Amino acid sequence: MPDADAAAAPHEDWLQLINTPGLGPRRMLQLIAAFGSPGNALAAPAAEWRRAGIDLQVDAAARQARAAGVQADQVWLDADPGHQLLCLDDPDYPPLLAELPDPPPVLYLNGDPGLLRTPQVGVVGSREATPQGERLASEFARELAGAGLTITSGLARGIDGAAHAGALAAPRGRTIAVVATGPDRIYPAQHRRLAHRIADHGLVVSLWPTGTRPLARNFPQRNRVISGLSLATLVVEAALKSGSLITARLAAEQGRQVYAVPGSVLSPASRGCHRLIRDGAQLVESAEEILDDLADWLGIAPDAPRAATESAPDPLDPEQERVLQAMGFDPVALETLRERTKLTIEQLSSMLVLLELNGRVAALDHGRYQRLDAGSPES
C-alpha cells in the first residue's frame, strides 16, 4: 500500500498514470512506492523514473494518448452515477484485495461499490460447460447468495454466466462480475443483458481504462482479482488446461480456501476439478458444506437450519424414473437408452421431451441426453 502522503491524491493523477502507454498496473505501483503518490510520480523527470527502475520515455505521442484516455475515462465516469473510480489509497478499497502483494491500483466500478466489502465466494469454471455443470453452478450460487454471500465471477460463458444468474435469482442475491475489458465494453457480447442486470443489482468491476479490448494477457489478472476479493473459490467444472485452475491456484497462494465439485471420471470437464481435489482442494457436493465451512465469517452456527431456496421437483411416474435411472449421469445416446430400457424410440422420445420440460434432462448435440437432477437418495 502507498504511504499516507498518497491519501490526498486526486483521481485525475491516478487516471493519468493508468492511461500512460507502456506503464501498466505493476509498474504504476512501483512508481507510487518510489515517489509516495501519483502526483509526485507524474511530476518526476524521466531520469528519476529510471532511478526508480522504470525506463519509460513519455514522449509527445504518449502524452497525447494519455490525455485522450483520461478524457474518455472522465466521460464514462460522468455518464452515470453508478460509474465510479476506486483507487488504492481510498479507505473503501476492499481489504482482502489490498492484502495482495501488488493489488490493482484502480478499480472502475459500475453498480453498488459497497459489495466489495461484503463476504464473497468466487464461482468459476469452464466456458464449455455441460448443462449439468451450468445447473450446478446456478444452484450453488443461488443457495450461497440466499445465505448472504456475494457471488463473484468473471462474466464468461458457461459456469461464470450461470453463477451470476443463479445469484441474481436468490432473494436479495448479489453478484460481482470482474471483467477483462475496459468498463465500457462487455465481453462476451451474448452477456450484454446479464451485465446490465449485474450493474443494476450488483457490481461490475474493471481494472483497465475505457476502450480496453479483451486481450489474452488481461484474463489471468482478472482471475487474480476474483480470487483476491473472495474468502474462497469454488470450481464447478474445469478441463485440465483451464483458466479456472489458474484462479484456484491463485486463491491457494493467497491463503484462501478452494472448493471443487467432483464429476464423472469420463468427462473432460471434470478432470480439472479432480486434479484440484488431489492437490488439496476441498471436495464439496452441496452449498451447505461451504456455508458450514464459512460459518464463522457469516456469523451463523454450523449445521444451523436454513430456508430452502426452491421447492422439491414434481414426482415422476415409474417409467420416467426408470429412464432417469438408465441414463446415469453421463451423456448418453438415444439408442443406448433404448437398449437399456427396452422401450421404443417413440416412447423414449416422448418421455425425454417431458423430462426436458421439467428440467430433469438436457438435450445435447449428436442426439445425446444428460440427466440434470441429483437423483433420490435411493437411486
C-alpha distance (Angstrom), angle and dihedral (degrees) to the residues before:
residue distance angle dihedral
M1 . . .
P2 3.81 . .
D3 3.78 117.8 .
A4 3.80 126.1 -98.4
D5 3.83 92.4 -88.3
A6 3.80 88.4 70.3
A7 3.80 93.1 58.5
A8 3.79 93.7 88.8
A9 3.81 96.2 47.7
P10 3.82 109.9 131.7
H11 3.77 118.1 -125.3
E12 3.79 92.2 -113.5
D13 3.82 90.8 65.7
W14 3.81 89.9 54.2
L15 3.81 90.1 46.8
Q16 3.79 91.6 50.9
L17 3.79 92.0 52.9
I18 3.81 96.3 44.6
N19 3.83 89.0 48.8
T20 3.81 94.8 49.4
P21 3.84 106.8 115.4
G22 3.80 112.6 -116.5
L23 3.80 96.0 11.7
G24 3.81 106.6 96.2
P25 3.83 129.8 179.5
R26 3.83 98.9 -71.8
R27 3.79 95.9 48.6
M28 3.79 87.8 44.0
L29 3.81 89.5 57.9
Q30 3.80 89.2 47.8
L31 3.82 90.1 55.9
I32 3.80 93.4 47.3
A33 3.82 90.3 49.9
A34 3.81 89.8 50.9
F35 3.81 99.0 44.6
G36 3.82 102.4 27.1
S37 3.79 98.7 -123.8
P38 3.82 141.6 27.7
G39 3.81 90.1 -109.6
N40 3.80 92.6 54.8
A41 3.79 90.7 47.3
L42 3.80 91.9 51.8
A43 3.80 91.3 49.2
A44 3.82 93.8 50.2
P45 3.84 117.8 97.6
A46 3.80 122.5 -117.3
A47 3.82 91.1 -102.0
E48 3.80 90.6 61.3
W49 3.80 90.3 47.3
R50 3.80 88.3 55.0
R51 3.80 91.0 50.3
A52 3.82 86.8 52.9
G53 3.81 89.4 54.3
I54 3.83 98.3 -100.7
D55 3.80 111.2 117.3
L56 3.80 99.6 -173.5
Q57 3.78 127.2 136.9
V58 3.80 111.5 -149.1
D59 3.81 100.1 -159.3
A60 3.80 129.1 178.4
A61 3.81 92.8 -83.3
A62 3.81 91.5 50.7
R63 3.81 91.3 48.5
Q64 3.79 90.0 50.4
A65 3.82 91.5 50.1
R66 3.80 90.0 47.2
A67 3.80 92.6 51.6
A68 3.81 90.9 49.3
G69 3.81 90.6 49.7
V70 3.79 93.3 49.7
Q71 3.80 90.5 49.0
A72 3.82 92.0 50.3
D73 3.81 90.8 48.8
Q74 3.79 91.1 49.5
V75 3.80 91.5 50.4
W76 3.81 89.1 52.6
L77 3.81 92.5 47.2
D78 3.82 91.9 50.0
A79 3.81 93.9 46.7
D80 3.81 97.4 76.3
P81 3.82 136.0 14.0
G82 3.82 87.8 -130.1
H83 3.81 91.1 61.7
Q84 3.79 110.0 93.2
L85 3.79 141.3 158.7
L86 3.80 118.4 -135.6
C87 3.80 115.0 -166.0
L88 3.77 128.9 -161.4
D89 3.81 93.0 -109.5
D90 3.81 92.6 54.7
P91 3.85 114.5 110.3
D92 3.81 88.4 -134.9
Y93 3.81 92.9 59.5
P94 3.85 106.1 125.1
P95 3.83 107.9 -94.8
L96 3.81 96.4 -145.0
L97 3.80 90.9 53.7
A98 3.80 90.9 46.7
E99 3.83 88.6 59.4
L100 3.81 91.0 70.1
P101 3.82 116.4 102.5
D102 3.83 91.0 -117.9
P103 3.81 110.0 16.9
P104 3.82 119.7 -171.3
P105 3.81 106.9 -82.9
V106 3.82 93.4 -142.8
L107 3.78 135.7 21.4
Y108 3.79 121.9 -159.4
L109 3.81 107.5 -148.0
N110 3.79 133.3 -161.9
G111 3.80 112.9 -178.7
D112 3.80 134.2 6.0
P113 3.84 110.2 -0.8
G114 3.81 91.2 -170.2
L115 3.82 89.1 75.6
L116 3.80 89.5 72.4
R117 3.79 89.1 72.2
T118 3.81 96.0 47.9
P119 3.83 123.3 96.6
Q120 3.79 107.4 -87.9
V121 3.79 138.5 -167.7
G122 3.78 118.6 -159.8
V123 3.80 114.0 -137.0
V124 3.80 115.1 -166.5
G125 3.77 139.9 156.8
S126 3.76 148.6 131.7
R127 3.79 124.0 -19.8
E128 3.82 86.7 -147.7
A129 3.79 93.0 54.6
T130 3.78 123.6 168.3
P131 3.82 118.4 -119.3
Q132 3.80 88.2 -108.1
G133 3.81 90.8 51.8
E134 3.79 92.6 50.9
R135 3.79 90.4 48.8
L136 3.81 91.7 49.7
A137 3.81 91.5 48.6
S138 3.79 90.9 49.9
E139 3.82 93.1 47.8
F140 3.81 94.3 46.2
A141 3.80 91.0 48.1
R142 3.80 94.0 46.6
E143 3.80 93.1 50.8
L144 3.80 94.0 44.3
A145 3.81 92.2 46.8
G146 3.79 90.4 46.8
A147 3.81 88.5 56.5
G148 3.81 92.1 54.8
L149 3.80 104.0 -91.5
T150 3.79 121.2 128.7
I151 3.81 112.5 -129.2
T152 3.80 113.7 -135.5
S153 3.80 122.7 -166.9
G154 3.79 143.1 141.6
L155 3.86 106.3 -100.3
A156 3.82 90.8 -119.5
R157 3.78 124.2 143.7
G158 3.79 118.5 -87.0
I159 3.80 119.0 15.1
D160 3.82 96.2 11.9
G161 3.79 94.2 54.6
A162 3.80 92.2 44.7
A163 3.82 90.7 51.2
H164 3.80 93.1 51.0
A165 3.80 91.6 47.5
G166 3.80 92.1 46.7
A167 3.80 91.9 52.1
L168 3.80 91.8 50.0
A169 3.82 89.4 50.9
A170 3.81 91.9 61.6
P171 3.82 119.1 90.6
R172 3.82 104.4 -90.9
G173 3.79 88.1 -7.4
R174 3.80 116.6 167.6
T175 3.79 132.7 -163.4
I176 3.81 138.7 -176.0
A177 3.80 122.5 -147.2
V178 3.80 115.6 -158.2
V179 3.80 106.3 -161.9
A180 3.81 132.3 -159.4
T181 3.82 94.5 -139.5
G182 3.76 137.6 63.3
P183 3.81 115.6 -71.0
D184 3.81 91.9 -103.5
R185 3.81 95.0 58.4
I186 3.79 131.4 72.5
Y187 3.80 121.1 -151.4
P188 2.94 125.8 -143.2
A189 3.80 95.9 29.5
Q190 3.81 90.6 -143.9
H191 3.82 88.2 69.5
R192 3.80 94.7 57.1
R193 3.80 93.3 110.4
L194 3.82 91.6 43.8
A195 3.83 90.7 51.0
H196 3.80 90.8 52.8
R197 3.81 90.2 50.1
I198 3.80 90.1 50.6
A199 3.82 91.6 50.0
D200 3.82 89.3 50.9
H201 3.82 96.6 45.4
G202 3.79 103.9 20.3
L203 3.79 137.4 1.8
V204 3.81 138.7 -70.6
V205 3.82 114.7 -154.0
S206 3.81 128.1 -164.4
L207 3.80 129.6 -179.7
W208 3.80 95.4 -162.1
P209 3.81 137.8 70.9
T210 3.78 122.8 -97.9
G211 3.78 114.9 -75.0
T212 3.82 94.8 33.0
R213 3.80 110.3 144.8
P214 3.86 123.9 -141.9
L215 3.81 96.0 -86.6
A216 3.81 118.6 -177.9
R217 3.81 92.7 -123.1
N218 3.81 90.9 58.7
F219 3.79 96.5 62.5
P220 3.84 98.4 70.1
Q221 3.82 88.6 49.5
R222 3.80 89.4 49.4
N223 3.83 89.7 50.5
R224 3.80 90.6 50.5
V225 3.79 90.7 56.5
I226 3.82 92.8 48.4
S227 3.79 90.4 56.0
G228 3.81 92.5 38.1
L229 3.79 93.0 56.8
S230 3.79 93.8 46.4
L231 3.78 134.2 82.0
A232 3.80 87.4 -146.7
T233 3.79 140.1 -1.1
L234 3.81 124.7 -133.4
V235 3.81 119.4 -158.0
V236 3.80 112.0 -161.0
E237 3.80 102.4 176.9
A238 3.79 129.7 -2.5
A239 3.78 137.0 161.8
L240 3.79 118.4 -134.9
K241 3.82 90.6 -99.3
S242 3.77 100.4 47.5
G243 3.79 137.9 135.0
S244 3.79 86.5 -134.0
L245 3.80 89.4 68.4
I246 3.81 88.3 54.4
T247 3.80 89.2 53.3
A248 3.80 90.7 49.3
R249 3.80 92.5 48.1
L250 3.80 90.5 49.7
A251 3.81 90.5 49.3
A252 3.81 90.4 52.9
E253 3.82 91.2 47.6
Q254 3.81 88.7 50.8
G255 3.81 89.8 54.7
R256 3.81 94.2 -109.7
Q257 3.79 127.0 136.3
V258 3.81 118.8 -98.7
Y259 3.81 122.3 -153.9
A260 3.78 126.3 -171.5
V261 3.80 131.3 -168.9
P262 3.82 112.5 -137.9
G263 3.78 121.3 -135.3
S264 3.76 142.8 175.3
V265 3.79 116.7 -40.4
L266 3.81 86.0 -136.7
S267 3.80 94.4 58.6
P268 3.83 119.8 89.4
A269 3.81 86.9 -156.0
S270 3.82 89.8 66.5
R271 3.79 100.1 47.4
G272 3.77 94.7 85.2
C273 3.80 91.2 52.6
H274 3.79 91.0 48.7
R275 3.80 90.3 52.2
L276 3.80 90.3 50.3
I277 3.80 90.2 51.9
R278 3.82 90.9 50.0
D279 3.80 88.4 50.1
G280 3.80 93.1 53.4
A281 3.81 107.5 -82.6
Q282 3.81 114.0 142.7
L283 3.79 113.5 -106.0
V284 3.81 111.4 -130.7
E285 3.78 131.0 -176.9
S286 3.79 99.6 178.4
A287 3.79 141.5 27.0
E288 3.80 87.3 -118.7
E289 3.81 90.1 70.1
I290 3.81 90.8 54.7
L291 3.80 92.3 47.0
D292 3.79 90.8 51.3
D293 3.81 90.8 48.3
L294 3.82 92.0 50.7
A295 3.80 95.1 38.6
D296 3.81 94.2 118.7
W297 3.81 91.7 55.7
L298 3.80 91.5 48.8
G299 3.79 95.1 45.2
I300 3.80 94.3 -123.0
A301 3.77 131.8 121.2
P302 3.81 116.4 -105.0
D303 3.80 112.3 -103.2
A304 3.83 90.7 15.3
P305 3.79 111.5 155.4
R306 3.79 113.0 -99.0
A307 3.76 130.2 -165.4
A308 3.78 115.5 -98.0
T309 3.80 113.3 -109.9
E310 3.78 96.8 -149.3
S311 3.78 139.4 15.2
A312 3.78 122.6 -100.6
P313 3.83 115.1 -89.8
D314 3.77 119.4 -100.5
P315 3.82 113.6 -90.0
L316 3.79 117.8 -101.2
D317 3.76 128.3 -130.1
P318 3.84 115.3 -111.6
E319 3.81 94.3 -100.3
Q320 3.79 93.2 52.2
E321 3.80 90.2 47.0
R322 3.81 88.9 51.5
V323 3.82 90.8 53.2
L324 3.79 91.4 50.5
Q325 3.80 91.7 49.4
A326 3.80 89.7 50.1
M327 3.80 91.9 51.1
G328 3.78 96.3 57.9
F329 3.80 113.0 -171.2
D330 3.79 102.2 -65.9
P331 3.82 125.5 84.7
V332 3.78 109.4 -83.6
A333 3.80 133.4 -169.9
L334 3.79 121.7 -121.8
E335 3.79 91.3 -119.2
T336 3.80 90.8 53.7
L337 3.80 89.7 52.3
R338 3.80 89.8 50.6
E339 3.79 90.2 54.4
R340 3.82 92.8 47.4
T341 3.81 97.5 45.8
K342 3.82 101.0 30.7
L343 3.81 87.4 -136.4
T344 3.80 122.4 135.3
I345 3.78 121.5 -102.0
E346 3.82 88.8 -112.9
Q347 3.81 92.3 53.5
L348 3.79 92.2 46.4
S349 3.81 93.8 47.0
S350 3.79 91.3 52.4
M351 3.81 93.6 49.2
L352 3.80 93.3 44.5
V353 3.80 90.8 54.1
L354 3.82 90.0 53.7
L355 3.80 92.2 45.3
E356 3.81 90.0 49.8
L357 3.81 91.6 50.4
N358 3.83 88.9 50.7
G359 3.80 91.7 52.3
R360 3.81 94.2 -113.7
V361 3.81 98.0 111.5
A362 3.82 136.3 30.7
A363 3.79 124.8 -151.0
L364 3.82 111.4 -130.9
D365 3.78 131.2 -170.2
H366 3.81 123.6 -74.7
G367 3.81 92.9 33.7
R368 3.79 95.4 -64.8
Y369 3.80 129.7 137.8
Q370 3.79 134.2 -157.6
R371 3.76 130.9 -158.3
L372 3.80 114.1 -122.9
D373 3.80 105.9 -174.8
A374 3.79 121.9 81.0
G375 3.78 94.4 -124.9
S376 3.77 130.4 -126.0
P377 3.80 122.7 -65.7
E378 3.77 88.9 -107.4
S379 3.79 94.9 55.2
